Amino acid sequence: MKNKLVLLVAVMIGIVAFWLSARYLDKERDKLYAGAVKIQVIVAARDLPAGAVLTREDLGLLSVYKSAVGGNIFLPEDLNKIEGKRLKYPVKRKAPLMWSQVDMPRTSASGLAPIIKKRSRAISIAISGAQAVSGLVKPNDHVDVLGTFTFPSPTNPQQVESVTLTLMQNVSVLATGMQIAGQEVADGRVQQGGYNAVTFEVSPREAELIVFAQQTRGQLYLSLRNPDDIYYEDQLPSVNFDYLESVLKELNEKRQMDLRHIAP
């Protein structure tokens, strides 16, 4: 009888704890979404290839949080504007359609400021060539920002050592040179060829980090991501000569193992 009573009390405590946890999570969720506004945006109703001429059947509407999208998207009132227009890039099913993906000029508010999300900032870094993946980074791409810096050695202040680390991951590119996402350059032609600056959408704190990194002796690089890849690498190391020497063999062995897994 005593054991049954203890078991019953334990079950009751468990139920109360579960209820309290659920209430706490509900309150936290309400705080998170307090003031959040949803809007409807135009999305692809199916996978659309580059060069496709858009029809009404190719397009759909999806409700998204306004804070999650910038000004580079089509709204329901834009349906008539894009019907019959040609896609410049492929778009996956249910992905929001962007101005820069459709072969048409943007006649609404011009310039960079209107497409920056609220509470975000645009900031540029001087970067080109191989540092920007051979100039293949384009507006609307997502990249990681890496930096190689030279610091005095912690063991010998008379010497210096180089360290490479990832500063930011999955950063949205707003512009490359004068080519802005969804807009044309001043003379009416989409920019072709090289550029010497890339503009990102970042938070105010990230903007400070970027400015500091530019002013510190070193070099910044971009690594380009697949548009569907939003994975965040949690524990990326800072790489110096000692670390490189210690993991080089392991990294090469892992690469060979991965290649064997995907070989036909």
Kinemage of the C-alpha trace (Angstrom):
@kinemage 1
@onewidth
@group {chain A} dominant
@subgroup {mainchain}
@vectorlist {calphas} color= white
{ca met a 1} P 0.000 0.000 0.000
{ca lys a 2} L 2.806 2.351 0.900
{ca asn a 3} L 4.566 1.630 -2.401
{ca lys a 4} L 1.381 2.363 -4.332
{ca leu a 5} L 0.985 5.673 -2.497
{ca val a 6} L 4.603 6.664 -3.292
{ca leu a 7} L 4.057 5.736 -6.943
{ca leu a 8} L 0.823 7.745 -7.080
{ca val a 9} L 2.517 10.799 -5.544
{ca ala a 10} L 5.396 10.485 -8.046
{ca val a 11} L 2.953 10.331 -10.956
{ca met a 12} L 1.057 13.377 -9.669
{ca ile a 13} L 4.319 15.323 -9.267
{ca gly a 14} L 5.280 14.349 -12.817
{ca ile a 15} L 1.943 15.553 -14.190
{ca val a 16} L 2.230 18.875 -12.337
{ca ala a 17} L 5.823 19.333 -13.540
{ca phe a 18} L 4.763 18.615 -17.131
{ca trp a 19} L 1.884 21.097 -16.873
{ca leu a 20} L 4.127 23.804 -15.417
{ca ser a 21} L 6.733 23.203 -18.132
{ca ala a 22} L 4.081 23.434 -20.849
{ca arg a 23} L 2.772 26.708 -19.403
{ca tyr a 24} L 6.302 28.121 -19.237
{ca leu a 25} L 7.011 27.158 -22.858
{ca asp a 26} L 3.706 28.685 -23.974
{ca lys a 27} L 4.561 31.957 -22.217
{ca glu a 28} L 8.047 32.017 -23.739
{ca arg a 29} L 6.598 31.360 -27.199
{ca asp a 30} L 4.076 34.174 -26.720
{ca lys a 31} L 6.915 36.533 -25.751
{ca leu a 32} L 8.932 35.470 -28.782
{ca tyr a 33} L 6.121 36.152 -31.226
{ca ala a 34} L 4.666 39.172 -29.427
{ca gly a 35} L 4.197 41.926 -31.959
{ca ala a 36} L 5.212 39.679 -34.859
{ca val a 37} L 3.254 40.417 -38.000
{ca lys a 38} L 2.589 37.929 -40.773
{ca ile a 39} L 2.324 38.982 -44.415
{ca gln a 40} L 1.554 37.112 -47.622
{ca val a 41} L 4.302 36.804 -50.219
{ca ile a 42} L 4.377 35.273 -53.682
{ca val a 43} L 6.083 31.863 -53.821
{ca ala a 44} L 6.731 29.238 -56.463
{ca ala a 45} L 3.879 26.727 -56.646
{ca arg a 46} L 6.318 24.120 -57.971
{ca asp a 47} L 10.027 23.786 -58.739
{ca leu a 48} L 10.721 26.324 -61.505
{ca pro a 49} L 13.778 26.155 -63.772
{ca ala a 50} L 15.827 29.123 -64.944
{ca gly a 51} L 14.319 30.600 -68.113
{ca ala a 52} L 10.741 29.600 -67.251
{ca val a 53} L 8.059 32.097 -68.302
{ca leu a 54} L 5.866 32.649 -65.257
{ca thr a 55} L 2.160 31.839 -65.425
{ca arg a 56} L -0.500 32.200 -62.749
{ca glu a 57} L -0.360 28.411 -62.205
{ca asp a 58} L 3.365 28.695 -61.326
{ca leu a 59} L 2.681 31.112 -58.491
{ca gly a 60} L 1.162 30.816 -55.039
{ca leu a 61} L 0.872 32.737 -51.781
{ca leu a 62} L 2.440 31.924 -48.423
{ca ser a 63} L 2.122 33.619 -45.029
{ca val a 64} L 5.481 34.458 -43.445
{ca tyr a 65} L 6.659 36.656 -40.588
{ca lys a 66} L 7.420 40.125 -41.912
{ca ser a 67} L 10.636 40.256 -39.870
{ca ala a 68} L 11.927 37.171 -41.706
{ca val a 69} L 11.903 38.775 -45.164
{ca gly a 70} L 13.332 41.975 -46.551
{ca gly a 71} L 12.014 44.266 -49.250
{ca asn a 72} L 13.323 42.051 -52.046
{ca ile a 73} L 10.156 39.930 -52.313
{ca phe a 74} L 6.921 40.088 -54.313
{ca leu a 75} L 3.611 40.821 -52.576
{ca pro a 76} L 0.143 39.682 -53.759
{ca glu a 77} L -0.437 43.003 -55.556
{ca asp a 78} L 2.605 42.233 -57.741
{ca leu a 79} L 1.005 39.154 -59.365
{ca asn a 80} L 0.041 40.981 -62.551
{ca lys a 81} L 3.499 42.532 -62.828
{ca ile a 82} L 5.400 39.255 -62.906
{ca glu a 83} L 2.978 37.116 -64.909
{ca gly a 84} L 4.590 36.461 -68.293
{ca lys a 85} L 8.062 37.459 -67.070
{ca arg a 86} L 11.057 35.127 -67.358
{ca leu a 87} L 13.000 33.637 -64.432
{ca lys a 88} L 16.736 34.357 -64.372
{ca tyr a 89} L 17.477 31.702 -61.735
{ca pro a 90} L 15.780 28.447 -60.634
{ca val a 91} L 13.348 28.658 -57.716
{ca lys a 92} L 12.285 25.771 -55.500
{ca arg a 93} L 8.681 24.985 -54.577
{ca lys a 94} L 7.309 27.229 -51.784
{ca ala a 95} L 10.401 29.490 -51.914
{ca pro a 96} L 9.558 33.235 -51.893
{ca leu a 97} L 10.057 34.827 -55.292
{ca met a 98} L 12.567 37.704 -55.297
{ca trp a 99} L 12.924 40.704 -57.577
{ca ser a 100} L 16.473 39.701 -58.482
{ca gln a 101} L 15.223 36.294 -59.735
{ca val a 102} L 12.824 37.728 -62.316
{ca asp a 103} L 13.885 39.415 -65.549
{ca met a 104} L 12.226 42.770 -64.999
{ca pro a 105} L 13.272 46.212 -63.714
{ca arg a 106} L 12.279 47.237 -60.230
{ca thr a 107} L 10.136 50.350 -60.495
{ca ser a 108} L 9.312 50.749 -56.802
{ca ala a 109} L 11.555 52.347 -54.205
{ca ser a 110} L 15.123 52.246 -55.430
{ca gly a 111} L 18.431 52.194 -53.629
{ca leu a 112} L 19.685 49.865 -50.949
{ca ala a 113} L 17.871 51.178 -47.859
{ca pro a 114} L 14.331 49.930 -48.712
{ca ile a 115} L 15.408 46.269 -48.855
{ca ile a 116} L 17.170 46.237 -45.467
{ca lys a 117} L 15.095 44.462 -42.828
{ca lys a 118} L 14.130 46.473 -39.769
{ca arg a 119} L 16.686 46.310 -36.936
{ca ser a 120} L 19.339 45.212 -39.422
{ca arg a 121} L 22.142 47.186 -41.030
{ca ala a 122} L 23.957 47.149 -44.363
{ca ile a 123} L 27.731 47.207 -44.247
{ca ser a 124} L 30.336 46.719 -46.977
{ca ile a 125} L 33.781 45.188 -46.931
{ca ala a 126} L 36.498 45.712 -49.500
{ca ile a 127} L 36.781 42.287 -51.056
{ca ser a 128} L 37.140 40.931 -54.584
{ca gly a 129} L 38.659 38.192 -56.709
{ca ala a 130} L 39.519 34.946 -54.975
{ca gln a 131} L 38.446 36.378 -51.617
{ca ala a 132} L 34.879 36.562 -52.990
{ca val a 133} L 34.947 33.037 -54.489
{ca ser a 134} L 36.461 34.276 -57.768
{ca gly a 135} L 33.829 37.006 -57.962
{ca leu a 136} L 31.003 34.444 -58.123
{ca val a 137} L 29.266 35.765 -54.983
{ca lys a 138} L 26.112 37.597 -56.098
{ca pro a 139} L 23.268 39.546 -54.420
{ca asn a 140} L 20.865 37.266 -52.483
{ca asp a 141} L 23.613 34.689 -51.903
{ca his a 142} L 24.424 33.519 -48.373
{ca val a 143} L 28.045 33.272 -47.280
{ca asp a 144} L 30.285 32.685 -44.297
{ca val a 145} L 32.834 35.400 -43.478
{ca leu a 146} L 36.304 34.164 -42.523
{ca gly a 147} L 39.335 36.140 -41.448
{ca thr a 148} L 43.053 35.498 -41.179
{ca phe a 149} L 44.752 37.763 -38.645
{ca thr a 150} L 48.295 38.258 -37.413
{ca phe a 151} L 48.777 38.625 -33.652
{ca pro a 152} L 51.779 38.779 -31.314
{ca ser a 153} L 52.583 35.279 -30.094
{ca pro a 154} L 51.234 34.653 -26.562
{ca thr a 155} L 54.423 32.731 -25.725
{ca asn a 156} L 56.910 35.121 -27.343
{ca pro a 157} L 55.802 38.767 -27.808
{ca gln a 158} L 58.738 39.316 -30.170
{ca gln a 159} L 57.184 36.921 -32.677
{ca val a 160} L 53.852 36.903 -34.497
{ca glu a 161} L 51.544 34.087 -35.467
{ca ser a 162} L 48.642 33.837 -37.914
{ca val a 163} L 45.172 32.645 -36.930
{ca thr a 164} L 42.219 31.887 -39.242
{ca leu a 165} L 38.690 31.794 -37.862
{ca thr a 166} L 35.081 32.031 -38.992
{ca leu a 167} L 33.655 35.397 -37.943
{ca met a 168} L 30.038 34.966 -39.088
{ca gln a 169} L 27.938 32.239 -40.692
{ca asn a 170} L 25.026 32.350 -43.153
{ca val a 171} L 25.220 36.071 -43.906
{ca ser a 172} L 22.889 37.525 -46.546
{ca val a 173} L 24.518 39.437 -49.430
{ca leu a 174} L 22.617 42.625 -50.296
{ca ala a 175} L 24.895 43.913 -53.031
{ca thr a 176} L 28.118 43.274 -54.920
{ca gly a 177} L 29.736 46.476 -56.072
{ca met a 178} L 26.867 48.654 -57.343
{ca gln a 179} L 24.583 45.721 -58.154
{ca ile a 180} L 21.800 45.660 -55.558
{ca ala a 181} L 19.481 42.697 -55.028
{ca gly a 182} L 16.417 43.192 -57.197
{ca gln a 183} L 17.563 46.443 -58.795
{ca glu a 184} L 19.446 47.561 -61.879
{ca val a 185} L 22.502 49.775 -62.013
{ca ala a 186} L 22.133 53.408 -62.965
{ca asp a 187} L 22.670 52.951 -66.749
{ca gly a 188} L 19.956 50.256 -66.938
{ca arg a 189} L 22.292 47.281 -67.398
{ca val a 190} L 22.806 44.555 -64.809
{ca gln a 191} L 26.380 44.665 -63.620
{ca gln a 192} L 28.649 42.103 -65.222
{ca gly a 193} L 32.218 41.261 -64.301
{ca gly a 194} L 34.205 42.136 -61.230
{ca tyr a 195} L 33.590 44.284 -58.180
{ca asn a 196} L 35.722 45.415 -55.258
{ca ala a 197} L 33.188 45.451 -52.421
{ca val a 198} L 30.436 43.227 -51.022
{ca thr a 199} L 27.574 44.552 -48.880
{ca phe a 200} L 25.966 42.388 -46.180
{ca glu a 201} L 22.825 42.551 -44.054
{ca val a 202} L 23.884 42.258 -40.408
{ca ser a 203} L 22.840 43.209 -36.895
{ca pro a 204} L 24.320 46.357 -35.292
{ca arg a 205} L 26.652 44.201 -33.154
{ca glu a 206} L 27.809 42.242 -36.199
{ca ala a 207} L 28.477 45.540 -37.972
{ca glu a 208} L 30.910 46.482 -35.194
{ca leu a 209} L 32.630 43.114 -35.551
{ca ile a 210} L 33.013 43.594 -39.327
{ca val a 211} L 34.468 47.102 -38.938
{ca phe a 212} L 36.957 45.895 -36.320
{ca ala a 213} L 37.977 42.941 -38.490
{ca gln a 214} L 38.607 45.273 -41.450
{ca gln a 215} L 40.808 47.531 -39.364
{ca thr a 216} L 42.844 44.672 -37.878
{ca arg a 217} L 45.882 43.481 -39.772
{ca gly a 218} L 44.679 40.533 -41.776
{ca gln a 219} L 42.524 39.384 -44.670
{ca leu a 220} L 38.808 38.633 -45.006
{ca tyr a 221} L 37.399 35.865 -47.200
{ca leu a 222} L 33.943 34.620 -48.156
{ca ser a 223} L 32.834 31.006 -48.488
{ca leu a 224} L 29.686 30.516 -50.561
{ca arg a 225} L 26.790 28.409 -49.247
{ca asn a 226} L 24.099 26.407 -51.020
{ca pro a 227} L 20.900 28.530 -50.873
{ca asp a 228} L 19.083 25.708 -49.040
{ca asp a 229} L 21.849 25.235 -46.458
{ca ile a 230} L 21.043 27.063 -43.216
{ca tyr a 231} L 23.075 24.740 -40.984
{ca tyr a 232} L 25.117 26.458 -38.271
{ca glu a 233} L 28.462 24.859 -37.442
{ca asp a 234} L 28.630 25.055 -33.666
{ca gln a 235} L 32.284 24.565 -32.724
{ca leu a 236} L 34.557 25.738 -35.506
{ca pro a 237} L 38.155 25.988 -34.254
{ca ser a 238} L 40.623 28.841 -34.650
{ca val a 239} L 43.270 27.526 -37.017
{ca asn a 240} L 46.978 28.175 -36.540
{ca phe a 241} L 50.070 26.214 -37.565
{ca asp a 242} L 50.029 23.967 -34.493
{ca tyr a 243} L 46.353 23.091 -34.963
{ca leu a 244} L 46.806 22.521 -38.694
{ca glu a 245} L 49.675 20.133 -38.085
{ca ser a 246} L 47.704 18.191 -35.490
{ca val a 247} L 44.547 17.631 -37.597
{ca leu a 248} L 45.815 17.547 -41.189
{ca lys a 249} L 46.057 13.767 -41.343
{ca glu a 250} L 42.647 13.305 -39.727
{ca leu a 251} L 40.983 15.784 -42.122
{ca asn a 252} L 42.431 14.083 -45.188
{ca glu a 253} L 41.390 10.639 -43.972
{ca lys a 254} L 37.849 11.888 -43.328
{ca arg a 255} L 37.708 13.433 -46.816
{ca gln a 256} L 38.743 10.163 -48.407
{ca met a 257} L 36.129 8.282 -46.357
{ca asp a 258} L 33.416 10.762 -47.398
{ca leu a 259} L 34.404 10.425 -51.055
{ca arg a 260} L 34.145 6.649 -50.838
{ca his a 261} L 30.625 6.966 -49.447
{ca ile a 262} L 29.403 9.086 -52.364
{ca ala a 263} L 31.274 7.232 -55.101
{ca pro a 264} L 28.960 5.455 -57.588
